[in-house]
């Protein structure tokens, strides 16, 4: 008899002949180019990873999921899977329309029949799904500052899977994994969810989980979107492959999951369980602070350490997989072994290295002990994260017009070029507008586009080991955050707020812009008719009212030295 975890599940793909016919029809349909998160969602819709969903949520399903964690049918589902689009696209789109869903190169992946169109209450969604409408949460920030304002819902017909050129042999659909389990006779499978490299504590945790469940082990890391600042998935997969031989080959498998995480803690744990059930898993490890995003804007954890285990237990029968709950694992020096934090022998010496401490050791080129991680993993991490003095970085000046940003940036550029060692590029606001953004105006939308272009170029310079110096006004907090996230994927980001008061900026105004703005002749002028949102957590604040340019530039150099990015000696 075929067991439940080995039986094929429904997919949303149409036949090859139907797909070809629909591709021909798609030329006459409105097209939506999917965002990276939407591509992840669509792939798991089409291959059955999000079963029982048949497409992006309708408004009724969305309301049920947000408020009660249930679809209109009553089925358990904790996460809104919505197609967010721009107002411009939605305005010309009556319900009942079929649209072509394309990847970022224009390749058609699916046809969606739009049955619902609505403007969601995003504040309510944030409160219900993530527990707080707090922009410190990466998914809440995405919801308010990246996601489109209009949601579309309706069923999807899958034409072809998104193309992945990396680690293709490690990527499996739910039905491919189910067939693999059937072939090997794996009737009990425990899955380990991770978005981090595997260290020795993770190995001990997974060994114990497999023993406790008397099951085979599926290492099932997320390689879609995770939390900004996480180790990139290319490095992580190399780390997984480097330590795979530490596991018994006959009872362990590594498969990659192209999921866009939301970091929603308890709800995310339930969601991960449902997804793993679709992949044929029978047991699932839920650890301490599962899928937690870190600290809120008050400096406290968004979720309690075991909230995810509590919610998972509440719904375990509907999820369809058994939870293997684990506490935080720590190293006991006297026993030379790992123990759960609540099983430490009395009087023991406990050793532990936090994620923050690990990043500091990598940044400063310090030793990472073998009791903490495997030499093979450390080697891969050092390739991606060399000591800071060998990394590229971005210095991002922000401040009012006339505050002295460009002048200080130029002085800093000269000083860094004098030191040598890394190429230095200056991306001044006015220069970028001339060469990169000449078609843009000065509306909020266009200013955001201009800053994001600067951020993209800076991120490429940083990723390739250079130094980017940026000096735009950059008045909006959300846009500066987006640039920081782009840059920090490849190196350090140093925000310098030139905090010169507006009275001093007006006094220096050689072009008479402030005068024209006060007369109403320049619309949306930062500081006069449009707000400047001051940075709250800039790495450095410099007021040029009472300091000369050389002194201000030297303050930045000292900050860079203190961060380990340069050496002044």
Secondary structure, 3 states (H helix, E strand, C coil): CCCHHHCCCCCCECCHHHHHHHHHHHCCCEEEECCHHHHHHHHHHHCCCCCCCCEECCHHHHHHHHHHCECCCCCECCCCCCEEECHHHHHCCCCCCEEEEECCCCCEEEEEECCEEECCCHHHHHHHHHCCCCCCCHHHHHHHHCCCCEEEEEEEEECCCCCCCCCHHHECCHHHHHHHHHHHCCCCEEEECCCCCCCHHHHHHHHHHHHHHCCEEEECCECCCCCCCCCCHHHHHHHHHHHHHHCCCCCEEECEECCCCCCCCHHHHHHHHHHHHHCCCCEEEECCCCCCCCECCCCCECCCCCHHHHHHHHCHHHHCCEEEECCCEEEECCCCEEEEHHHCCCCCCEECCCHHHHHHHHHHCCCCCCCCCCHHHHHHHHHHCCCHHHCCEEEEEECCCCCCHHHHHHHHHHHHHHHCCCCEEEEEHHHHHHHCCCCCCCCHHHHHHHHHHHHHHHHHHHHCCCEEEEECCCCCHHHHHHHHHHHHCCCEEEEEEECCCHHHHHHHCCCCHHHHHHCCCCCCCECCCECCCCCCCCCEEECHHHCCHHHHHHHHHHHHHHCCCCCCC
